[in-house]
Amino acid sequence: MTTASVNYQLAEQLGQALCQGGLWVTAAESCTGGGVAHAITEVPGSSAWFGCGFVTYANSAKHRLLGVSEALLAAEGAVSEPVVVQMAEGARAASGADFAVAISGIAGPGGGSSDKPVGTVWFAWATPEGTQSKKYLLSGDRGSVREQAIEISLKELLHQVTGYNTV
């Protein structure tokens, strides 16, 4: 099964879970460049549960569109836990969605450092019950890192939404 078909199935399941609860989702993406939004909008009828997404590749966009603190960006860098948490919470607030995922990472081939090597990706998922974050160190080329990040984003969103629907 290809990565695209796995992501389509995850997005389809996510849509079913969101529709079941009358819920909405958004995405704030940096290194994935809109890949999560693309996977979601591949599903027919996704406009019933996905209204908008944010591709905030530049730090100025993270600040302007999502309200990420400029001081935090300068101190921590875009690929950090506090920044990705603010991205997720800002996307959720700006879109009015119930759930948001934010992704910021170093897909490569360049841009890595000893403390943030290529493949470092931070995720945050903002929900009605709070925000969770997690760092991954993904392997492979630029395309592979991005595809893995999209899959992780969708899997955890699905987990968050299905857990929320059963509460």
TORLO-517675 format. One line per field, with one value per atom (N, C-alpha, C): residue number from 0; chain; z, y, x. Coordinates in pm, 1 decimal, always signed. Example, Ala and Ser with C-alpha at 12.3 -4.5 7.8 and 13.67 -1.06 7.14 Angstrom:
% residues 2
seq	c(0 0 0 1 1 1) $
mol	c(A A A A A A) $
c3	c(+780.0 +780.0 +780.0 +708.0 +714.0 +787.0) $
c2	c(-569.0 -450.0 -330.0 -225.0 -106.0 +3.0) $
c1	c(+1319.0 +1230.0 +1320.0 +1285.0 +1367.0 +1290.0) $
% end
This chain:
% residues 167
seq	c(0 0 0 1 1 1 2 2 2 3 3 3 4 4 4 5 5 5 6 6 6 7 7 7 8 8 8 9 9 9 10 10 10 11 11 11 12 12 12 13 13 13 14 14 14 15 15 15 16 16 16 17 17 17 18 18 18 19 19 19 20 20 20 21 21 21 22 22 22 23 23 23 24 24 24 25 25 25 26 26 26 27 27 27 28 28 28 29 29 29 30 30 30 31 31 31 32 32 32 33 33 33 34 34 34 35 35 35 36 36 36 37 37 37 38 38 38 39 39 39 40 40 40 41 41 41 42 42 42 43 43 43 44 44 44 45 45 45 46 46 46 47 47 47 48 48 48 49 49 49 50 50 50 51 51 51 52 52 52 53 53 53 54 54 54 55 55 55 56 56 56 57 57 57 58 58 58 59 59 59 60 60 60 61 61 61 62 62 62 63 63 63 64 64 64 65 65 65 66 66 66 67 67 67 68 68 68 69 69 69 70 70 70 71 71 71 72 72 72 73 73 73 74 74 74 75 75 75 76 76 76 77 77 77 78 78 78 79 79 79 80 80 80 81 81 81 82 82 82 83 83 83 84 84 84 85 85 85 86 86 86 87 87 87 88 88 88 89 89 89 90 90 90 91 91 91 92 92 92 93 93 93 94 94 94 95 95 95 96 96 96 97 97 97 98 98 98 99 99 99 100 100 100 101 101 101 102 102 102 103 103 103 104 104 104 105 105 105 106 106 106 107 107 107 108 108 108 109 109 109 110 110 110 111 111 111 112 112 112 113 113 113 114 114 114 115 115 115 116 116 116 117 117 117 118 118 118 119 119 119 120 120 120 121 121 121 122 122 122 123 123 123 124 124 124 125 125 125 126 126 126 127 127 127 128 128 128 129 129 129 130 130 130 131 131 131 132 132 132 133 133 133 134 134 134 135 135 135 136 136 136 137 137 137 138 138 138 139 139 139 140 140 140 141 141 141 142 142 142 143 143 143 144 144 144 145 145 145 146 146 146 147 147 147 148 148 148 149 149 149 150 150 150 151 151 151 152 152 152 153 153 153 154 154 154 155 155 155 156 156 156 157 157 157 158 158 158 159 159 159 160 160 160 161 161 161 162 162 162 163 163 163 164 164 164 165 165 165 166 166 166) $
mol	c(A A A A A A A A A A A A A A A A A A A A A A A A A A A A A A A A A A A A A A A A A A A A A A A A A A A A A A A A A A A A A A A A A A A A A A A A A A A A A A A A A A A A A A A A A A A A A A A A A A A A A A A A A A A A A A A A A A A A A A A A A A A A A A A A A A A A A A A A A A A A A A A A A A A A A A A A A A A A A A A A A A A A A A A A A A A A A A A A A A A A A A A A A A A A A A A A A A A A A A A A A A A A A A A A A A A A A A A A A A A A A A A A A A A A A A A A A A A A A A A A A A A A A A A A A A A A A A A A A A A A A A A A A A A A A A A A A A A A A A A A A A A A A A A A A A A A A A A A A A A A A A A A A A A A A A A A A A A A A A A A A A A A A A A A A A A A A A A A A A A A A A A A A A A A A A A A A A A A A A A A A A A A A A A A A A A A A A A A A A A A A A A A A A A A A A A A A A A A A A A A A A A A A A A A A A A A A A A A A A A A A A A A A A A A A A A A A A A A A A A A A A A A A A A A A A A A A A A A A A A A A A A A A A A A A A A A A A A A A A A A A A A A A A A A A A A A A A A A A A A A A) $
c3	c(+0.0 +0.0 +0.0 -86.0 -95.8 +20.6 +44.2 +149.0 +121.1 -6.4 -42.4 -9.1 -35.3 -6.4 +144.3 +219.6 +365.8 +418.8 +369.5 +415.1 +374.6 +256.4 +214.2 +310.2 +341.9 +434.0 +571.3 +620.1 +749.3 +744.2 +637.5 +622.8 +611.4 +541.4 +527.3 +663.1 +740.6 +874.3 +966.1 +955.0 +1033.3 +1001.0 +874.0 +832.5 +886.8 +884.6 +938.2 +1087.7 +1160.1 +1304.8 +1335.2 +1257.8 +1278.7 +1248.1 +1138.1 +1101.5 +1206.6 +1260.0 +1363.0 +1483.6 +1516.1 +1631.5 +1595.1 +1464.2 +1421.4 +1447.4 +1426.4 +1461.8 +1338.2 +1359.3 +1253.2 +1287.8 +1183.8 +1201.5 +1113.9 +1156.2 +1075.6 +1090.6 +1005.6 +1011.1 +995.8 +1074.8 +1062.8 +1023.3 +900.8 +847.5 +809.2 +837.4 +791.4 +698.1 +750.7 +666.0 +573.3 +603.2 +516.3 +402.5 +407.2 +295.7 +246.9 +334.5 +294.9 +267.2 +296.6 +270.3 +350.5 +474.1 +555.5 +495.5 +461.7 +398.7 +266.4 +190.8 +63.2 +87.1 +184.5 +214.2 +255.8 +337.5 +384.9 +269.1 +184.4 +76.8 -41.2 -38.2 -135.7 -109.6 +12.3 +50.9 +6.6 -77.4 -119.3 +2.5 +1.4 +110.8 +230.0 +217.5 +331.6 +374.5 +289.8 +329.7 +445.3 +477.3 +590.6 +724.2 +719.7 +843.6 +838.8 +725.4 +709.9 +637.5 +710.4 +650.6 +595.0 +659.8 +614.0 +680.1 +619.6 +674.6 +657.6 +723.6 +721.3 +683.7 +573.7 +539.5 +580.3 +692.5 +749.7 +749.2 +631.5 +612.8 +675.1 +656.9 +711.4 +854.9 +934.5 +1072.0 +1077.3 +981.7 +980.1 +960.5 +883.0 +863.9 +991.3 +1059.1 +1186.0 +1284.1 +1285.6 +1375.7 +1329.6 +1203.8 +1151.8 +1146.9 +1101.1 +1081.6 +1204.0 +1283.4 +1394.6 +1531.9 +1533.9 +1660.9 +1738.6 +1671.5 +1740.8 +1779.0 +1900.0 +1952.9 +1875.6 +1831.6 +1763.4 +1856.2 +1982.4 +2079.9 +2097.7 +2099.0 +2112.3 +1989.1 +1872.2 +1748.8 +1750.8 +1796.8 +1801.9 +1905.5 +2018.0 +2126.7 +2104.0 +2053.9 +2043.5 +1902.1 +1802.4 +1664.3 +1627.3 +1497.4 +1449.2 +1480.0 +1482.6 +1507.7 +1656.9 +1733.4 +1879.1 +1934.6 +2052.7 +2116.4 +2143.3 +2205.5 +2235.0 +2110.0 +2002.8 +1879.4 +1818.1 +1810.8 +1748.1 +1831.5 +1962.8 +2048.4 +2017.5 +2007.2 +1972.5 +1832.5 +1740.7 +1605.3 +1610.0 +1681.8 +1689.5 +1756.1 +1866.6 +1938.6 +1857.5 +1787.3 +1702.8 +1584.3 +1524.5 +1411.2 +1456.3 +1570.3 +1622.6 +1650.1 +1709.7 +1740.6 +1613.9 +1519.7 +1397.5 +1307.4 +1308.0 +1217.7 +1281.6 +1413.4 +1482.1 +1484.4 +1447.0 +1444.3 +1586.3 +1599.7 +1727.4 +1751.6 +1643.9 +1651.2 +1553.8 +1593.2 +1504.6 +1520.7 +1412.0 +1416.9 +1364.8 +1424.1 +1376.1 +1358.5 +1252.6 +1219.2 +1183.7 +1244.9 +1209.7 +1221.8 +1115.4 +1118.4 +1014.5 +1012.4 +918.5 +826.9 +706.7 +612.8 +533.0 +526.5 +456.8 +310.3 +237.4 +283.2 +371.6 +366.6 +450.7 +564.0 +640.8 +746.3 +883.4 +892.9 +1023.0 +1101.3 +1229.1 +1317.0 +1413.4 +1499.5 +1594.0 +1692.4 +1733.1 +1827.3 +1757.9 +1629.0 +1550.3 +1413.7 +1409.9 +1282.4 +1181.5 +1055.5 +951.0 +996.3 +980.4 +1023.4 +1155.8 +1224.6 +1349.5 +1314.1 +1369.0 +1342.8 +1474.4 +1504.7 +1621.0 +1574.6 +1650.1 +1624.8 +1748.8 +1726.7 +1837.4 +1789.2 +1878.5 +1848.9 +1953.4 +1910.0 +1999.6 +1990.0 +2104.8 +2112.5 +2210.7 +2220.0 +2320.0 +2463.4 +2483.4 +2617.7 +2646.5 +2550.7 +2574.1 +2453.7 +2472.0 +2363.6 +2405.4 +2314.7 +2335.7 +2226.5 +2259.1 +2159.9 +2168.0 +2057.9 +2053.8 +1945.9 +1975.2 +1878.8 +1821.6 +1691.3 +1622.7 +1551.4 +1536.3 +1450.1 +1336.5 +1221.0 +1106.6 +1014.6 +938.0 +849.9 +704.3 +617.5 +475.0 +410.8 +282.0 +209.6 +241.6 +181.8 +208.0 +188.4 +78.8 +51.2 +153.7 +193.6 +291.1 +428.5 +470.4 +599.3 +596.8 +487.8 +477.2 +479.0 +404.3 +401.2 +537.2 +605.9 +740.4 +834.9 +822.4 +908.6 +883.0 +757.9 +723.9 +785.9 +772.4 +827.5 +980.2 +1047.4 +1193.0 +1232.9 +1161.4 +1190.6 +1183.3 +1076.5 +1055.8 +1156.3 +1183.3 +1280.6 +1417.9 +1462.5 +1595.8 +1599.7 +1492.4 +1487.2 +1499.3 +1425.2 +1431.3 +1573.3 +1637.2 +1775.0 +1868.5 +1852.4 +1936.9 +1916.8 +1792.4 +1763.1 +1809.1 +1782.7 +1823.7 +1975.6 +2044.3 +2190.2 +2244.9 +2178.6 +2220.8 +2199.1 +2087.8 +2056.6 +2155.2 +2223.2 +2315.7 +2459.3 +2484.2 +2621.3 +2660.8) $
c2	c(-117.6 +0.0 +124.3 +219.5 +339.8 +435.0 +524.3 +624.3 +708.7 +745.3 +827.4 +756.3 +626.1 +554.6 +537.1 +519.6 +513.1 +646.2 +755.8 +887.4 +915.4 +869.4 +886.5 +811.2 +687.1 +608.3 +673.7 +724.1 +792.7 +917.2 +995.5 +1116.9 +1082.2 +976.4 +932.5 +891.7 +815.8 +775.4 +896.8 +989.4 +1112.2 +1188.8 +1200.5 +1269.6 +1204.5 +1072.1 +1000.5 +1027.7 +1025.3 +1049.9 +1193.9 +1289.2 +1429.2 +1451.7 +1396.2 +1411.8 +1351.4 +1238.7 +1171.1 +1262.6 +1342.8 +1432.1 +1575.3 +1603.9 +1740.0 +1832.7 +1780.4 +1850.7 +1895.1 +1990.2 +2046.8 +2033.2 +2030.0 +2019.7 +2122.4 +2162.9 +2248.9 +2200.5 +2253.8 +2218.8 +2344.7 +2352.3 +2458.2 +2387.6 +2408.3 +2330.7 +2417.4 +2365.2 +2428.4 +2331.1 +2235.0 +2147.6 +2058.0 +2035.2 +1952.3 +2032.3 +2163.6 +2248.1 +2230.5 +2198.5 +2179.7 +2034.8 +1943.9 +1801.6 +1743.4 +1787.8 +1739.6 +1789.7 +1917.6 +1973.7 +1903.5 +1873.0 +1802.1 +1664.0 +1590.0 +1456.6 +1464.8 +1562.9 +1579.2 +1613.6 +1705.6 +1750.9 +1653.8 +1547.9 +1440.0 +1363.5 +1369.5 +1296.6 +1376.2 +1317.1 +1387.8 +1424.8 +1546.6 +1592.2 +1647.4 +1661.0 +1707.4 +1849.8 +1923.1 +2058.4 +2056.4 +1940.0 +1927.3 +1925.1 +1906.8 +1896.4 +1963.5 +2024.4 +2097.1 +2226.8 +2338.7 +2468.0 +2539.7 +2523.9 +2592.3 +2532.0 +2561.3 +2522.4 +2638.2 +2628.7 +2734.3 +2675.2 +2723.4 +2686.7 +2805.8 +2790.4 +2900.2 +2859.3 +2864.1 +2821.5 +2921.8 +3049.2 +3154.0 +3188.6 +3226.7 +3266.8 +3384.8 +3477.0 +3591.9 +3546.4 +3442.1 +3388.3 +3320.1 +3249.6 +3186.4 +3293.3 +3405.0 +3514.4 +3582.7 +3621.9 +3700.8 +3622.4 +3498.1 +3421.1 +3339.1 +3296.6 +3206.6 +3267.2 +3385.7 +3452.0 +3397.6 +3327.3 +3277.0 +3396.0 +3397.6 +3506.7 +3520.0 +3642.7 +3667.5 +3641.2 +3677.0 +3653.6 +3504.3 +3425.8 +3281.1 +3221.6 +3266.7 +3220.3 +3250.6 +3370.3 +3408.8 +3326.3 +3300.1 +3229.2 +3078.4 +3018.5 +2872.8 +2819.2 +2901.5 +2854.8 +2794.4 +2791.4 +2741.7 +2594.0 +2517.6 +2374.0 +2350.7 +2372.9 +2359.6 +2332.9 +2277.2 +2245.2 +2368.9 +2474.7 +2587.4 +2654.2 +2658.0 +2719.2 +2634.9 +2504.9 +2421.1 +2419.0 +2430.2 +2438.9 +2567.5 +2680.0 +2805.6 +2799.8 +2731.5 +2715.4 +2642.2 +2531.0 +2451.7 +2530.1 +2594.5 +2670.4 +2791.7 +2855.5 +2969.4 +2929.3 +2815.1 +2766.4 +2730.9 +2667.5 +2630.8 +2755.7 +2855.6 +2980.0 +3056.3 +3067.2 +3145.3 +3081.9 +2949.8 +2879.5 +2849.6 +2847.1 +2806.3 +2655.9 +2581.4 +2434.7 +2378.5 +2257.7 +2188.1 +2126.9 +2082.7 +2015.0 +2080.0 +2082.4 +2135.0 +2052.3 +2038.0 +1980.0 +2085.1 +2090.7 +2178.3 +2094.7 +2125.3 +2051.6 +2150.6 +2135.9 +2216.7 +2128.3 +2121.7 +2033.1 +2067.1 +1984.7 +1999.0 +1877.3 +1895.6 +1784.8 +1756.4 +1852.8 +1831.9 +1867.9 +1844.0 +1774.4 +1860.0 +1991.9 +2079.3 +2135.2 +2225.7 +2295.4 +2234.6 +2116.4 +2052.9 +2104.6 +2072.4 +2107.2 +1991.0 +2002.8 +1893.1 +1874.4 +1982.7 +1968.5 +1951.6 +1987.3 +1966.6 +1911.2 +1780.4 +1722.3 +1711.6 +1693.7 +1669.1 +1551.6 +1566.3 +1464.9 +1498.2 +1603.0 +1647.2 +1714.2 +1662.9 +1720.4 +1727.3 +1847.0 +1868.1 +1873.8 +1810.7 +1808.2 +1858.8 +1922.1 +1955.2 +1934.1 +1884.2 +1860.4 +1935.2 +2036.4 +2114.9 +2061.6 +2035.0 +1976.4 +2058.1 +2029.3 +2098.4 +2074.4 +1970.2 +1935.2 +1976.7 +2042.5 +2084.9 +2054.2 +2073.5 +2056.4 +1958.4 +1866.8 +1770.9 +1792.2 +1762.3 +1776.8 +1658.5 +1638.6 +1527.8 +1554.7 +1517.3 +1530.2 +1392.9 +1389.4 +1268.5 +1297.5 +1195.7 +1202.8 +1103.9 +1157.8 +1076.4 +1057.3 +949.2 +920.7 +919.9 +927.6 +924.7 +1059.6 +1067.7 +1192.7 +1290.0 +1408.3 +1515.1 +1468.2 +1403.6 +1355.5 +1254.5 +1166.6 +1063.8 +1124.5 +1220.8 +1287.4 +1356.4 +1424.6 +1495.4 +1398.6 +1289.0 +1190.6 +1125.7 +1092.9 +1036.4 +1135.3 +1262.3 +1365.2 +1378.8 +1370.5 +1377.5 +1259.1 +1140.6 +1021.1 +1029.4 +1071.7 +1086.7 +1186.9 +1298.1 +1401.5 +1344.9 +1274.0 +1219.1 +1108.7 +1021.0 +912.7 +968.6 +1068.1 +1121.8 +1204.7 +1277.5 +1348.1 +1248.5 +1138.8 +1036.4 +982.5 +955.6 +906.8 +1009.2 +1136.4 +1242.1 +1254.0 +1254.5 +1273.8 +1153.8 +1031.2 +914.5 +904.4 +943.2 +944.7 +1048.9 +1163.0 +1270.5 +1230.4 +1161.3 +1120.5 +1018.0 +944.8 +841.6 +891.3 +1014.3 +1069.2 +1101.3) $
c1	c(+84.9 +0.0 +89.7 +60.5 +142.6 +113.3 +207.9 +189.3 +66.1 +47.8 -68.9 -198.7 -205.8 -330.4 -350.4 -241.5 -252.7 -304.6 -247.8 -291.3 -435.4 -475.5 -614.9 -707.2 -672.6 -756.4 -764.4 -651.2 -651.8 -740.0 -727.5 -808.8 -956.9 -987.0 -1126.4 -1184.3 -1107.1 -1150.7 -1164.6 -1071.4 -1077.6 -1205.5 -1236.6 -1358.2 -1483.9 -1487.6 -1603.4 -1619.4 -1507.0 -1511.9 -1553.7 -1501.5 -1538.2 -1685.7 -1734.6 -1876.0 -1967.6 -1925.7 -2005.1 -2027.5 -1927.7 -1939.4 -1973.6 -1994.9 -2021.3 -1903.0 -1782.7 -1659.9 -1581.9 -1488.2 -1405.4 -1258.6 -1175.7 -1031.4 -960.9 -841.9 -755.9 -612.3 -524.7 -383.2 -299.1 -192.5 -91.9 +37.4 +79.7 +190.6 +309.1 +426.0 +548.8 +619.7 +695.1 +776.2 +694.5 +568.1 +484.0 +421.4 +432.9 +392.4 +249.3 +158.3 +18.7 -18.2 +70.9 +45.2 -69.8 -87.2 -199.3 -329.7 -334.7 -454.8 -483.7 -379.3 -397.7 -459.0 -404.6 -457.5 -604.2 -637.3 -774.7 -868.3 -826.6 -916.3 -921.7 -843.0 -858.6 -989.0 -1038.9 -1159.6 -1282.6 -1367.2 -1489.0 -1573.9 -1625.4 -1710.4 -1634.3 -1501.8 -1422.3 -1456.2 -1525.9 -1566.1 -1666.0 -1720.2 -1812.0 -1737.7 -1605.6 -1529.0 -1390.9 -1358.8 -1231.9 -1259.4 -1245.7 -1276.1 -1155.4 -1040.4 -919.2 -797.0 -683.4 -554.4 -457.5 -344.0 -243.9 -108.8 -50.7 +85.5 +171.2 +239.8 +317.6 +464.6 +521.8 +659.7 +756.8 +731.3 +818.2 +777.3 +874.4 +845.1 +749.0 +761.5 +671.0 +526.4 +503.6 +368.2 +318.8 +407.4 +369.2 +320.7 +391.4 +354.1 +224.9 +221.2 +109.8 -22.0 -17.6 -141.0 -182.9 -85.4 -116.3 -89.5 -30.4 -4.8 +113.6 +203.9 +322.5 +410.8 +456.0 +537.4 +669.1 +698.9 +825.9 +943.6 +928.1 +1034.6 +1059.8 +951.9 +964.9 +1033.0 +994.9 +1059.1 +1208.4 +1244.8 +1385.8 +1462.6 +1399.6 +1467.1 +1476.8 +1368.9 +1360.3 +1380.9 +1352.6 +1355.6 +1221.9 +1193.8 +1064.7 +1043.6 +1151.5 +1141.3 +1164.2 +1057.4 +1064.6 +925.4 +923.5 +795.5 +710.1 +764.4 +676.0 +619.8 +697.3 +648.1 +537.4 +554.9 +453.5 +324.9 +338.1 +218.6 +142.2 +214.5 +147.4 +87.6 +153.2 +98.1 -36.5 -41.3 -164.6 -277.0 -245.5 -347.7 -392.6 -299.2 -334.0 -419.9 -389.6 -469.4 -610.5 -619.8 -752.2 -835.0 -773.5 -844.2 -881.0 -787.5 -811.4 -916.6 -925.0 -1017.0 -1151.6 -1156.7 -1278.2 -1296.9 -1192.9 -1200.9 -1195.5 -1245.6 -1240.5 -1103.2 -1038.5 -909.4 -812.4 -685.3 -581.3 -455.4 -384.0 -250.0 -153.5 -34.8 +71.4 +197.3 +271.0 +392.3 +501.1 +619.2 +735.4 +858.4 +935.9 +1051.3 +1155.0 +1256.4 +1367.2 +1364.4 +1309.5 +1293.7 +1421.0 +1512.0 +1638.5 +1631.8 +1735.9 +1856.5 +1946.8 +1932.9 +2013.7 +1930.7 +1991.6 +1920.0 +1931.5 +1988.7 +2001.0 +2120.2 +2121.9 +2233.5 +2254.6 +2353.3 +2379.7 +2263.8 +2199.4 +2087.3 +1952.8 +1944.9 +1823.1 +1863.8 +1893.9 +1937.9 +1823.5 +1861.0 +1761.3 +1673.8 +1545.0 +1449.1 +1381.9 +1428.8 +1365.2 +1233.1 +1124.8 +993.0 +915.8 +866.1 +779.7 +634.7 +548.4 +403.9 +331.8 +216.6 +126.5 -16.1 -98.6 -239.8 -321.0 -394.9 -479.6 -622.2 -680.6 -813.9 -897.9 -1026.7 -1108.4 -1059.9 -980.2 -934.4 -790.0 -724.5 -586.6 -498.0 -369.4 -273.6 -165.0 -133.9 -25.8 +77.5 +202.8 +308.3 +404.3 +475.6 +571.0 +674.1 +797.6 +906.3 +939.4 +962.9 +1006.0 +1137.4 +1219.6 +1336.5 +1311.5 +1272.2 +1234.6 +1354.8 +1353.0 +1466.6 +1422.2 +1520.9 +1494.0 +1519.0 +1486.1 +1505.5 +1392.4 +1399.7 +1303.4 +1158.4 +1131.2 +996.4 +949.5 +1038.6 +1004.1 +973.7 +1054.5 +1030.3 +894.8 +865.8 +738.2 +620.2 +629.3 +519.8 +498.5 +607.6 +595.1 +527.3 +562.9 +503.4 +353.2 +313.1 +170.5 +97.1 +154.2 +90.7 +78.6 +184.7 +181.0 +73.7 +66.2 -33.8 -174.7 -204.4 -338.7 -371.2 -274.0 -298.1 -332.8 -255.5 -280.2 -408.5 -438.2 -567.0 -681.8 -673.9 -778.1 -790.6 -677.1 -677.7 -743.6 -708.0 -764.1 -916.0 -959.6 -1101.5 -1183.3 -1136.7 -1214.8 -1218.8 -1112.4 -1113.2 -1208.5 -1215.8 -1305.6 -1451.8 -1479.4 -1616.3 -1671.3 -1583.2 -1630.8 -1640.5 -1598.1 -1602.1 -1744.7) $
% end
